[in-house]
C-alpha cells in the first residue's frame, strides 16, 4: 500500500443550500479562516473531538457569560 503524502488531495463537490453557503461565508469571515475549505477542516476537527469525547463518556458543557451551564447532547 502506498504511503500518503501530506500534500495529497482529494477533490469533493458539495451541494448546499444558499443558507448553508451563507453560514460558511459568515464563519470564514468571523474566524478569519481564509477559505471555506479551512472552515470545513476546522469544523470537522472539532466535531471529531466532540464525538470521541462523548463516546468515552464525557459531556459537552457550555458555560454562558452569566455562569449558567448548559449540557449539549450531539449524538
mmCIF file of the N, C-alpha and C atoms, coordinates in Angstrom:
data_MODEL
# 
_entry.id   MODEL 
# 
loop_
_atom_site.group_PDB 
_atom_site.id 
_atom_site.type_symbol 
_atom_site.label_atom_id 
_atom_site.label_alt_id 
_atom_site.label_comp_id 
_atom_site.label_asym_id 
_atom_site.label_entity_id 
_atom_site.label_seq_id 
_atom_site.pdbx_PDB_ins_code 
_atom_site.Cartn_x 
_atom_site.Cartn_y 
_atom_site.Cartn_z 
_atom_site.occupancy 
_atom_site.B_iso_or_equiv 
_atom_site.pdbx_formal_charge 
_atom_site.auth_seq_id 
_atom_site.auth_comp_id 
_atom_site.auth_asym_id 
_atom_site.auth_atom_id 
_atom_site.pdbx_PDB_model_num 
ATOM 1   N N  . UNK A 1 1  ? 0.851   -1.197 0.000  1.00 0.00 ? 1  UNK A N  1 
ATOM 2   C CA . UNK A 1 1  ? 0.000   0.000  0.000  1.00 0.00 ? 1  UNK A CA 1 
ATOM 3   C C  . UNK A 1 1  ? 0.883   1.242  0.000  1.00 0.00 ? 1  UNK A C  1 
ATOM 4   N N  . UNK A 1 2  ? 0.562   2.203  -0.842 1.00 0.00 ? 2  UNK A N  1 
ATOM 5   C CA . UNK A 1 2  ? 1.367   3.415  -0.964 1.00 0.00 ? 2  UNK A CA 1 
ATOM 6   C C  . UNK A 1 2  ? 1.177   4.319  0.246  1.00 0.00 ? 2  UNK A C  1 
ATOM 7   N N  . UNK A 1 3  ? 2.258   5.002  0.600  1.00 0.00 ? 3  UNK A N  1 
ATOM 8   C CA . UNK A 1 3  ? 2.212   5.944  1.719  1.00 0.00 ? 3  UNK A CA 1 
ATOM 9   C C  . UNK A 1 3  ? 1.575   7.246  1.255  1.00 0.00 ? 3  UNK A C  1 
ATOM 10  N N  . UNK A 1 4  ? 0.650   7.760  2.038  1.00 0.00 ? 4  UNK A N  1 
ATOM 11  C CA . UNK A 1 4  ? 0.005   9.036  1.722  1.00 0.00 ? 4  UNK A CA 1 
ATOM 12  C C  . UNK A 1 4  ? 0.950   10.189 2.032  1.00 0.00 ? 4  UNK A C  1 
ATOM 13  N N  . UNK A 1 5  ? 1.085   11.115 1.120  1.00 0.00 ? 5  UNK A N  1 
ATOM 14  C CA . UNK A 1 5  ? 1.874   12.317 1.357  1.00 0.00 ? 5  UNK A CA 1 
ATOM 15  C C  . UNK A 1 5  ? 0.977   13.372 1.976  1.00 0.00 ? 5  UNK A C  1 
ATOM 16  N N  . UNK A 1 6  ? 1.570   14.246 2.782  1.00 0.00 ? 6  UNK A N  1 
ATOM 17  C CA . UNK A 1 6  ? 0.805   15.293 3.469  1.00 0.00 ? 6  UNK A CA 1 
ATOM 18  C C  . UNK A 1 6  ? 0.099   16.218 2.491  1.00 0.00 ? 6  UNK A C  1 
ATOM 19  N N  . UNK A 1 7  ? 0.640   16.394 1.284  1.00 0.00 ? 7  UNK A N  1 
ATOM 20  C CA . UNK A 1 7  ? 0.030   17.329 0.337  1.00 0.00 ? 7  UNK A CA 1 
ATOM 21  C C  . UNK A 1 7  ? -0.902  16.647 -0.661 1.00 0.00 ? 7  UNK A C  1 
ATOM 22  N N  . UNK A 1 8  ? -1.160  15.340 -0.490 1.00 0.00 ? 8  UNK A N  1 
ATOM 23  C CA . UNK A 1 8  ? -2.135  14.662 -1.349 1.00 0.00 ? 8  UNK A CA 1 
ATOM 24  C C  . UNK A 1 8  ? -3.515  15.266 -1.126 1.00 0.00 ? 8  UNK A C  1 
ATOM 25  N N  . UNK A 1 9  ? -4.278  15.373 -2.168 1.00 0.00 ? 9  UNK A N  1 
ATOM 26  C CA . UNK A 1 9  ? -5.607  15.975 -2.080 1.00 0.00 ? 9  UNK A CA 1 
ATOM 27  C C  . UNK A 1 9  ? -6.628  15.105 -2.788 1.00 0.00 ? 9  UNK A C  1 
ATOM 28  N N  . UNK A 1 10 ? -7.865  15.167 -2.318 1.00 0.00 ? 10 UNK A N  1 
ATOM 29  C CA . UNK A 1 10 ? -8.999  14.545 -2.976 1.00 0.00 ? 10 UNK A CA 1 
ATOM 30  C C  . UNK A 1 10 ? -10.040 15.637 -3.139 1.00 0.00 ? 10 UNK A C  1 
ATOM 31  N N  . UNK A 1 11 ? -10.487 15.863 -4.340 1.00 0.00 ? 11 UNK A N  1 
ATOM 32  C CA . UNK A 1 11 ? -11.476 16.915 -4.597 1.00 0.00 ? 11 UNK A CA 1 
ATOM 33  C C  . UNK A 1 11 ? -12.866 16.386 -4.300 1.00 0.00 ? 11 UNK A C  1 
ATOM 34  N N  . UNK A 1 12 ? -13.634 17.178 -3.559 1.00 0.00 ? 12 UNK A N  1 
ATOM 35  C CA . UNK A 1 12 ? -15.029 16.863 -3.260 1.00 0.00 ? 12 UNK A CA 1 
ATOM 36  C C  . UNK A 1 12 ? -15.914 17.951 -3.842 1.00 0.00 ? 12 UNK A C  1 
ATOM 37  N N  . UNK A 1 13 ? -17.102 17.565 -4.205 1.00 0.00 ? 13 UNK A N  1 
ATOM 38  C CA . UNK A 1 13 ? -18.097 18.515 -4.681 1.00 0.00 ? 13 UNK A CA 1 
ATOM 39  C C  . UNK A 1 13 ? -19.289 18.436 -3.745 1.00 0.00 ? 13 UNK A C  1 
ATOM 40  N N  . UNK A 1 14 ? -19.690 19.557 -3.171 1.00 0.00 ? 14 UNK A N  1 
ATOM 41  C CA . UNK A 1 14 ? -20.804 19.591 -2.233 1.00 0.00 ? 14 UNK A CA 1 
ATOM 42  C C  . UNK A 1 14 ? -21.943 20.432 -2.781 1.00 0.00 ? 14 UNK A C  1 
ATOM 43  N N  . UNK A 1 15 ? -23.138 19.904 -2.677 1.00 0.00 ? 15 UNK A N  1 
ATOM 44  C CA . UNK A 1 15 ? -24.330 20.692 -2.992 1.00 0.00 ? 15 UNK A CA 1 
ATOM 45  C C  . UNK A 1 15 ? -24.921 21.152 -1.676 1.00 0.00 ? 15 UNK A C  1 
ATOM 46  N N  . UNK A 1 16 ? -24.996 22.456 -1.481 1.00 0.00 ? 16 UNK A N  1 
ATOM 47  C CA . UNK A 1 16 ? -25.552 23.019 -0.255 1.00 0.00 ? 16 UNK A CA 1 
ATOM 48  C C  . UNK A 1 16 ? -26.593 24.068 -0.609 1.00 0.00 ? 16 UNK A C  1 
ATOM 49  N N  . UNK A 1 17 ? -27.457 24.340 0.333  1.00 0.00 ? 17 UNK A N  1 
ATOM 50  C CA . UNK A 1 17 ? -28.462 25.379 0.135  1.00 0.00 ? 17 UNK A CA 1 
ATOM 51  C C  . UNK A 1 17 ? -27.800 26.750 0.231  1.00 0.00 ? 17 UNK A C  1 
ATOM 52  N N  . UNK A 1 18 ? -28.442 27.771 -0.293 1.00 0.00 ? 18 UNK A N  1 
ATOM 53  C CA . UNK A 1 18 ? -27.898 29.123 -0.149 1.00 0.00 ? 18 UNK A CA 1 
ATOM 54  C C  . UNK A 1 18 ? -27.690 29.514 1.319  1.00 0.00 ? 18 UNK A C  1 
ATOM 55  N N  . UNK A 1 19 ? -28.561 29.041 2.202  1.00 0.00 ? 19 UNK A N  1 
ATOM 56  C CA . UNK A 1 19 ? -28.413 29.372 3.623  1.00 0.00 ? 19 UNK A CA 1 
ATOM 57  C C  . UNK A 1 19 ? -27.133 28.760 4.205  1.00 0.00 ? 19 UNK A C  1 
ATOM 58  N N  . UNK A 1 20 ? -26.844 27.515 3.841  1.00 0.00 ? 20 UNK A N  1 
ATOM 59  C CA . UNK A 1 20 ? -25.615 26.874 4.318  1.00 0.00 ? 20 UNK A CA 1 
ATOM 60  C C  . UNK A 1 20 ? -24.397 27.605 3.754  1.00 0.00 ? 20 UNK A C  1 
ATOM 61  N N  . UNK A 1 21 ? -24.446 27.988 2.491  1.00 0.00 ? 21 UNK A N  1 
ATOM 62  C CA . UNK A 1 21 ? -23.338 28.744 1.893  1.00 0.00 ? 21 UNK A CA 1 
ATOM 63  C C  . UNK A 1 21 ? -23.130 30.051 2.626  1.00 0.00 ? 21 UNK A C  1 
ATOM 64  N N  . UNK A 1 22 ? -24.221 30.710 2.987  1.00 0.00 ? 22 UNK A N  1 
ATOM 65  C CA . UNK A 1 22 ? -24.128 31.962 3.741  1.00 0.00 ? 22 UNK A CA 1 
ATOM 66  C C  . UNK A 1 22 ? -23.487 31.719 5.103  1.00 0.00 ? 22 UNK A C  1 
ATOM 67  N N  . UNK A 1 23 ? -23.868 30.618 5.776  1.00 0.00 ? 23 UNK A N  1 
ATOM 68  C CA . UNK A 1 23 ? -23.271 30.279 7.075  1.00 0.00 ? 23 UNK A CA 1 
ATOM 69  C C  . UNK A 1 23 ? -21.767 30.037 6.927  1.00 0.00 ? 23 UNK A C  1 
ATOM 70  N N  . UNK A 1 24 ? -21.377 29.322 5.877  1.00 0.00 ? 24 UNK A N  1 
ATOM 71  C CA . UNK A 1 24 ? -19.961 29.069 5.640  1.00 0.00 ? 24 UNK A CA 1 
ATOM 72  C C  . UNK A 1 24 ? -19.204 30.378 5.400  1.00 0.00 ? 24 UNK A C  1 
ATOM 73  N N  . UNK A 1 25 ? -19.776 31.259 4.609  1.00 0.00 ? 25 UNK A N  1 
ATOM 74  C CA . UNK A 1 25 ? -19.150 32.551 4.342  1.00 0.00 ? 25 UNK A CA 1 
ATOM 75  C C  . UNK A 1 25 ? -19.008 33.375 5.625  1.00 0.00 ? 25 UNK A C  1 
ATOM 76  N N  . UNK A 1 26 ? -20.066 33.375 6.450  1.00 0.00 ? 26 UNK A N  1 
ATOM 77  C CA . UNK A 1 26 ? -20.010 34.121 7.706  1.00 0.00 ? 26 UNK A CA 1 
ATOM 78  C C  . UNK A 1 26 ? -18.948 33.553 8.651  1.00 0.00 ? 26 UNK A C  1 
ATOM 79  N N  . UNK A 1 27 ? -18.887 32.237 8.748  1.00 0.00 ? 27 UNK A N  1 
ATOM 80  C CA . UNK A 1 27 ? -17.867 31.620 9.600  1.00 0.00 ? 27 UNK A CA 1 
ATOM 81  C C  . UNK A 1 27 ? -16.459 31.901 9.080  1.00 0.00 ? 27 UNK A C  1 
ATOM 82  N N  . UNK A 1 28 ? -16.305 31.894 7.782  1.00 0.00 ? 28 UNK A N  1 
ATOM 83  C CA . UNK A 1 28 ? -14.996 32.218 7.206  1.00 0.00 ? 28 UNK A CA 1 
ATOM 84  C C  . UNK A 1 28 ? -14.558 33.622 7.619  1.00 0.00 ? 28 UNK A C  1 
ATOM 85  N N  . UNK A 1 29 ? -15.477 34.575 7.537  1.00 0.00 ? 29 UNK A N  1 
ATOM 86  C CA . UNK A 1 29 ? -15.164 35.953 7.915  1.00 0.00 ? 29 UNK A CA 1 
ATOM 87  C C  . UNK A 1 29 ? -14.950 36.091 9.422  1.00 0.00 ? 29 UNK A C  1 
ATOM 88  N N  . UNK A 1 30 ? -15.832 35.493 10.221 1.00 0.00 ? 30 UNK A N  1 
ATOM 89  C CA . UNK A 1 30 ? -15.745 35.626 11.679 1.00 0.00 ? 30 UNK A CA 1 
ATOM 90  C C  . UNK A 1 30 ? -14.487 34.987 12.257 1.00 0.00 ? 30 UNK A C  1 
ATOM 91  N N  . UNK A 1 31 ? -14.017 33.916 11.631 1.00 0.00 ? 31 UNK A N  1 
ATOM 92  C CA . UNK A 1 31 ? -12.859 33.192 12.159 1.00 0.00 ? 31 UNK A CA 1 
ATOM 93  C C  . UNK A 1 31 ? -11.573 33.508 11.400 1.00 0.00 ? 31 UNK A C  1 
ATOM 94  N N  . UNK A 1 32 ? -11.682 34.335 10.363 1.00 0.00 ? 32 UNK A N  1 
ATOM 95  C CA . UNK A 1 32 ? -10.539 34.682 9.527  1.00 0.00 ? 32 UNK A CA 1 
ATOM 96  C C  . UNK A 1 32 ? -9.852  33.415 9.018  1.00 0.00 ? 32 UNK A C  1 
ATOM 97  N N  . UNK A 1 33 ? -10.672 32.443 8.609  1.00 0.00 ? 33 UNK A N  1 
ATOM 98  C CA . UNK A 1 33 ? -10.176 31.139 8.198  1.00 0.00 ? 33 UNK A CA 1 
ATOM 99  C C  . UNK A 1 33 ? -9.412  31.178 6.874  1.00 0.00 ? 33 UNK A C  1 
ATOM 100 N N  . UNK A 1 34 ? -9.729  32.105 6.010  1.00 0.00 ? 34 UNK A N  1 
ATOM 101 C CA . UNK A 1 34 ? -9.011  32.192 4.744  1.00 0.00 ? 34 UNK A CA 1 
ATOM 102 C C  . UNK A 1 34 ? -9.685  31.482 3.588  1.00 0.00 ? 34 UNK A C  1 
ATOM 103 N N  . UNK A 1 35 ? -10.515 30.482 3.903  1.00 0.00 ? 35 UNK A N  1 
ATOM 104 C CA . UNK A 1 35 ? -11.248 29.787 2.849  1.00 0.00 ? 35 UNK A CA 1 
ATOM 105 C C  . UNK A 1 35 ? -12.366 28.957 3.474  1.00 0.00 ? 35 UNK A C  1 
ATOM 106 N N  . UNK A 1 36 ? -13.338 28.626 2.659  1.00 0.00 ? 36 UNK A N  1 
ATOM 107 C CA . UNK A 1 36 ? -14.407 27.752 3.131  1.00 0.00 ? 36 UNK A CA 1 
ATOM 108 C C  . UNK A 1 36 ? -13.843 26.369 3.429  1.00 0.00 ? 36 UNK A C  1 
ATOM 109 N N  . UNK A 1 37 ? -12.854 25.951 2.658  1.00 0.00 ? 37 UNK A N  1 
ATOM 110 C CA . UNK A 1 37 ? -12.211 24.661 2.920  1.00 0.00 ? 37 UNK A CA 1 
ATOM 111 C C  . UNK A 1 37 ? -11.631 24.639 4.327  1.00 0.00 ? 37 UNK A C  1 
ATOM 112 N N  . UNK A 1 38 ? -10.997 25.719 4.738  1.00 0.00 ? 38 UNK A N  1 
ATOM 113 C CA . UNK A 1 38 ? -10.432 25.789 6.092  1.00 0.00 ? 38 UNK A CA 1 
ATOM 114 C C  . UNK A 1 38 ? -11.535 25.766 7.149  1.00 0.00 ? 38 UNK A C  1 
ATOM 115 N N  . UNK A 1 39 ? -12.650 26.424 6.884  1.00 0.00 ? 39 UNK A N  1 
ATOM 116 C CA . UNK A 1 39 ? -13.796 26.381 7.809  1.00 0.00 ? 39 UNK A CA 1 
ATOM 117 C C  . UNK A 1 39 ? -14.251 24.931 7.983  1.00 0.00 ? 39 UNK A C  1 
ATOM 118 N N  . UNK A 1 40 ? -14.374 24.208 6.876  1.00 0.00 ? 40 UNK A N  1 
ATOM 119 C CA . UNK A 1 40 ? -14.830 22.820 6.937  1.00 0.00 ? 40 UNK A CA 1 
ATOM 120 C C  . UNK A 1 40 ? -13.808 21.947 7.650  1.00 0.00 ? 40 UNK A C  1 
ATOM 121 N N  . UNK A 1 41 ? -12.515 22.161 7.406  1.00 0.00 ? 41 UNK A N  1 
ATOM 122 C CA . UNK A 1 41 ? -11.471 21.402 8.104  1.00 0.00 ? 41 UNK A CA 1 
ATOM 123 C C  . UNK A 1 41 ? -11.568 21.602 9.610  1.00 0.00 ? 41 UNK A C  1 
ATOM 124 N N  . UNK A 1 42 ? -11.693 22.860 10.024 1.00 0.00 ? 42 UNK A N  1 
ATOM 125 C CA . UNK A 1 42 ? -11.782 23.171 11.456 1.00 0.00 ? 42 UNK A CA 1 
ATOM 126 C C  . UNK A 1 42 ? -13.035 22.576 12.078 1.00 0.00 ? 42 UNK A C  1 
ATOM 127 N N  . UNK A 1 43 ? -14.159 22.680 11.359 1.00 0.00 ? 43 UNK A N  1 
ATOM 128 C CA . UNK A 1 43 ? -15.416 22.129 11.864 1.00 0.00 ? 43 UNK A CA 1 
ATOM 129 C C  . UNK A 1 43 ? -15.320 20.619 12.017 1.00 0.00 ? 43 UNK A C  1 
ATOM 130 N N  . UNK A 1 44 ? -14.708 19.960 11.058 1.00 0.00 ? 44 UNK A N  1 
ATOM 131 C CA . UNK A 1 44 ? -14.537 18.510 11.121 1.00 0.00 ? 44 UNK A CA 1 
ATOM 132 C C  . UNK A 1 44 ? -13.647 18.103 12.291 1.00 0.00 ? 44 UNK A C  1 
ATOM 133 N N  . UNK A 1 45 ? -12.568 18.846 12.502 1.00 0.00 ? 45 UNK A N  1 
ATOM 134 C CA . UNK A 1 45 ? -11.672 18.544 13.626 1.00 0.00 ? 45 UNK A CA 1 
ATOM 135 C C  . UNK A 1 45 ? -12.404 18.696 14.957 1.00 0.00 ? 45 UNK A C  1 
ATOM 136 N N  . UNK A 1 46 ? -13.202 19.743 15.096 1.00 0.00 ? 46 UNK A N  1 
ATOM 137 C CA . UNK A 1 46 ? -13.955 19.956 16.326 1.00 0.00 ? 46 UNK A CA 1 
ATOM 138 C C  . UNK A 1 46 ? -15.012 18.874 16.506 1.00 0.00 ? 46 UNK A C  1 
ATOM 139 N N  . UNK A 1 47 ? -15.722 18.534 15.455 1.00 0.00 ? 47 UNK A N  1 
ATOM 140 C CA . UNK A 1 47 ? -16.756 17.501 15.530 1.00 0.00 ? 47 UNK A CA 1 
ATOM 141 C C  . UNK A 1 47 ? -16.140 16.160 15.913 1.00 0.00 ? 47 UNK A C  1 
ATOM 142 N N  . UNK A 1 48 ? -14.991 15.831 15.340 1.00 0.00 ? 48 UNK A N  1 
ATOM 143 C CA . UNK A 1 48 ? -14.304 14.588 15.674 1.00 0.00 ? 48 UNK A CA 1 
ATOM 144 C C  . UNK A 1 48 ? -13.930 14.560 17.155 1.00 0.00 ? 48 UNK A C  1 
ATOM 145 N N  . UNK A 1 49 ? -13.432 15.669 17.667 1.00 0.00 ? 49 UNK A N  1 
ATOM 146 C CA . UNK A 1 49 ? -13.073 15.771 19.078 1.00 0.00 ? 49 UNK A CA 1 
ATOM 147 C C  . UNK A 1 49 ? -14.288 15.570 19.979 1.00 0.00 ? 49 UNK A C  1 
ATOM 148 N N  . UNK A 1 50 ? -15.398 16.198 19.638 1.00 0.00 ? 50 UNK A N  1 
ATOM 149 C CA . UNK A 1 50 ? -16.630 16.087 20.420 1.00 0.00 ? 50 UNK A CA 1 
ATOM 150 C C  . UNK A 1 50 ? -17.156 14.659 20.400 1.00 0.00 ? 50 UNK A C  1 
ATOM 151 N N  . UNK A 1 51 ? -17.200 14.039 19.226 1.00 0.00 ? 51 UNK A N  1 
ATOM 152 C CA . UNK A 1 51 ? -17.701 12.672 19.105 1.00 0.00 ? 51 UNK A CA 1 
ATOM 153 C C  . UNK A 1 51 ? -16.838 11.726 19.939 1.00 0.00 ? 51 UNK A C  1 
ATOM 154 N N  . UNK A 1 52 ? -15.526 11.850 19.820 1.00 0.00 ? 52 UNK A N  1 
ATOM 155 C CA . UNK A 1 52 ? -14.627 10.987 20.593 1.00 0.00 ? 52 UNK A CA 1 
ATOM 156 C C  . UNK A 1 52 ? -14.831 11.186 22.096 1.00 0.00 ? 52 UNK A C  1 
ATOM 157 N N  . UNK A 1 53 ? -14.932 12.430 22.507 1.00 0.00 ? 53 UNK A N  1 
ATOM 158 C CA . UNK A 1 53 ? -15.127 12.745 23.930 1.00 0.00 ? 53 UNK A CA 1 
ATOM 159 C C  . UNK A 1 53 ? -16.426 12.137 24.449 1.00 0.00 ? 53 UNK A C  1 
ATOM 160 N N  . UNK A 1 54 ? -17.500 12.282 23.686 1.00 0.00 ? 54 UNK A N  1 
ATOM 161 C CA . UNK A 1 54 ? -18.785 11.742 24.117 1.00 0.00 ? 54 UNK A CA 1 
ATOM 162 C C  . UNK A 1 54 ? -18.785 10.221 24.106 1.00 0.00 ? 54 UNK A C  1 
ATOM 163 N N  . UNK A 1 55 ? -18.121 9.608  23.149 1.00 0.00 ? 55 UNK A N  1 
ATOM 164 C CA . UNK A 1 55 ? -18.056 8.147  23.102 1.00 0.00 ? 55 UNK A CA 1 
ATOM 165 C C  . UNK A 1 55 ? -17.280 7.580  24.286 1.00 0.00 ? 55 UNK A C  1 
ATOM 166 N N  . UNK A 1 56 ? -16.398 8.386  24.860 1.00 0.00 ? 56 UNK A N  1 
ATOM 167 C CA . UNK A 1 56 ? -15.640 7.971  26.036 1.00 0.00 ? 56 UNK A CA 1 
ATOM 168 C C  . UNK A 1 56 ? -16.380 8.306  27.334 1.00 0.00 ? 56 UNK A C  1 
ATOM 169 N N  . UNK A 1 57 ? -17.637 8.738  27.211 1.00 0.00 ? 57 UNK A N  1 
ATOM 170 C CA . UNK A 1 57 ? -18.458 9.016  28.383 1.00 0.00 ? 57 UNK A CA 1 
ATOM 171 C C  . UNK A 1 57 ? -18.450 10.461 28.851 1.00 0.00 ? 57 UNK A C  1 
ATOM 172 N N  . UNK A 1 58 ? -17.753 11.321 28.139 1.00 0.00 ? 58 UNK A N  1 
ATOM 173 C CA . UNK A 1 58 ? -17.685 12.728 28.521 1.00 0.00 ? 58 UNK A CA 1 
ATOM 174 C C  . UNK A 1 58 ? -18.936 13.487 28.107 1.00 0.00 ? 58 UNK A C  1 
ATOM 175 N N  . UNK A 1 59 ? -19.050 14.692 28.619 1.00 0.00 ? 59 UNK A N  1 
ATOM 176 C CA . UNK A 1 59 ? -20.162 15.582 28.290 1.00 0.00 ? 59 UNK A CA 1 
ATOM 177 C C  . UNK A 1 59 ? -19.614 16.869 27.699 1.00 0.00 ? 59 UNK A C  1 
ATOM 178 N N  . UNK A 1 60 ? -20.401 17.483 26.842 1.00 0.00 ? 60 UNK A N  1 
ATOM 179 C CA . UNK A 1 60 ? -20.073 18.781 26.287 1.00 0.00 ? 60 UNK A CA 1 
ATOM 180 C C  . UNK A 1 60 ? -20.914 19.807 27.025 1.00 0.00 ? 60 UNK A C  1 
ATOM 181 N N  . UNK A 1 61 ? -20.252 20.713 27.722 1.00 0.00 ? 61 UNK A N  1 
ATOM 182 C CA . UNK A 1 61 ? -20.961 21.695 28.546 1.00 0.00 ? 61 UNK A CA 1 
ATOM 183 C C  . UNK A 1 61 ? -20.537 23.103 28.120 1.00 0.00 ? 61 UNK A C  1 
ATOM 184 N N  . UNK A 1 62 ? -21.524 23.927 27.839 1.00 0.00 ? 62 UNK A N  1 
ATOM 185 C CA . UNK A 1 62 ? -21.278 25.332 27.545 1.00 0.00 ? 62 UNK A CA 1 
ATOM 186 C C  . UNK A 1 62 ? -21.488 26.132 28.814 1.00 0.00 ? 62 UNK A C  1 
ATOM 187 N N  . UNK A 1 63 ? -20.570 27.029 29.106 1.00 0.00 ? 63 UNK A N  1 
ATOM 188 C CA . UNK A 1 63 ? -20.733 27.939 30.232 1.00 0.00 ? 63 UNK A CA 1 
ATOM 189 C C  . UNK A 1 63 ? -20.998 29.321 29.647 1.00 0.00 ? 63 UNK A C  1 
ATOM 190 N N  . UNK A 1 64 ? -22.181 29.848 29.932 1.00 0.00 ? 64 UNK A N  1 
ATOM 191 C CA . UNK A 1 64 ? -22.585 31.158 29.422 1.00 0.00 ? 64 UNK A CA 1 
ATOM 192 C C  . UNK A 1 64 ? -21.875 32.271 30.194 1.00 0.00 ? 64 UNK A C  1 
ATOM 193 N N  . UNK A 1 65 ? -21.908 33.465 29.650 1.00 0.00 ? 65 UNK A N  1 
ATOM 194 C CA . UNK A 1 65 ? -21.249 34.607 30.275 1.00 0.00 ? 65 UNK A CA 1 
ATOM 195 C C  . UNK A 1 65 ? -21.752 34.859 31.691 1.00 0.00 ? 65 UNK A C  1 
ATOM 196 N N  . UNK A 1 66 ? -23.022 34.514 31.956 1.00 0.00 ? 66 UNK A N  1 
ATOM 197 C CA . UNK A 1 66 ? -23.582 34.725 33.293 1.00 0.00 ? 66 UNK A CA 1 
ATOM 198 C C  . UNK A 1 66 ? -23.242 33.579 34.257 1.00 0.00 ? 66 UNK A C  1 
ATOM 199 N N  . UNK A 1 67 ? -22.455 32.594 33.789 1.00 0.00 ? 67 UNK A N  1 
ATOM 200 C CA . UNK A 1 67 ? -22.057 31.478 34.636 1.00 0.00 ? 67 UNK A CA 1 
ATOM 201 C C  . UNK A 1 67 ? -22.964 30.266 34.526 1.00 0.00 ? 67 UNK A C  1 
ATOM 202 N N  . UNK A 1 68 ? -24.126 30.422 33.915 1.00 0.00 ? 68 UNK A N  1 
ATOM 203 C CA . UNK A 1 68 ? -25.044 29.291 33.759 1.00 0.00 ? 68 UNK A CA 1 
ATOM 204 C C  . UNK A 1 68 ? -24.424 28.270 32.812 1.00 0.00 ? 68 UNK A C  1 
ATOM 205 N N  . UNK A 1 69 ? -24.601 26.985 33.143 1.00 0.00 ? 69 UNK A N  1 
ATOM 206 C CA . UNK A 1 69 ? -24.059 25.920 32.307 1.00 0.00 ? 69 UNK A CA 1 
ATOM 207 C C  . UNK A 1 69 ? -25.179 25.171 31.599 1.00 0.00 ? 69 UNK A C  1 
ATOM 208 N N  . UNK A 1 70 ? -24.877 24.747 30.389 1.00 0.00 ? 70 UNK A N  1 
ATOM 209 C CA . UNK A 1 70 ? -25.853 24.030 29.571 1.00 0.00 ? 70 UNK A CA 1 
ATOM 210 C C  . UNK A 1 70 ? -25.147 22.811 28.965 1.00 0.00 ? 70 UNK A C  1 
ATOM 211 N N  . UNK A 1 71 ? -25.714 21.640 29.188 1.00 0.00 ? 71 UNK A N  1 
ATOM 212 C CA . UNK A 1 71 ? -25.160 20.421 28.631 1.00 0.00 ? 71 UNK A CA 1 
ATOM 213 C C  . UNK A 1 71 ? -25.707 20.247 27.212 1.00 0.00 ? 71 UNK A C  1 
ATOM 214 N N  . UNK A 1 72 ? -24.816 19.955 26.283 1.00 0.00 ? 72 UNK A N  1 
ATOM 215 C CA . UNK A 1 72 ? -25.218 19.796 24.894 1.00 0.00 ? 72 UNK A CA 1 
ATOM 216 C C  . UNK A 1 72 ? -25.061 18.347 24.504 1.00 0.00 ? 72 UNK A C  1 
ATOM 217 N N  . UNK A 1 73 ? -26.113 17.768 23.975 1.00 0.00 ? 73 UNK A N  1 
ATOM 218 C CA . UNK A 1 73 ? -26.081 16.384 23.515 1.00 0.00 ? 73 UNK A CA 1 
ATOM 219 C C  . UNK A 1 73 ? -26.105 16.394 21.999 1.00 0.00 ? 73 UNK A C  1 
ATOM 220 N N  . UNK A 1 74 ? -25.029 15.911 21.401 1.00 0.00 ? 74 UNK A N  1 
ATOM 221 C CA . UNK A 1 74 ? -24.927 15.935 19.950 1.00 0.00 ? 74 UNK A CA 1 
ATOM 222 C C  . UNK A 1 74 ? -25.186 14.588 19.310 1.00 0.00 ? 74 UNK A C  1 
ATOM 223 N N  . UNK A 1 75 ? -25.027 13.512 20.054 1.00 0.00 ? 75 UNK A N  1 
ATOM 224 C CA . UNK A 1 75 ? -25.199 12.179 19.468 1.00 0.00 ? 75 UNK A CA 1 
ATOM 225 C C  . UNK A 1 75 ? -26.502 11.574 19.899 1.00 0.00 ? 75 UNK A C  1 
# 
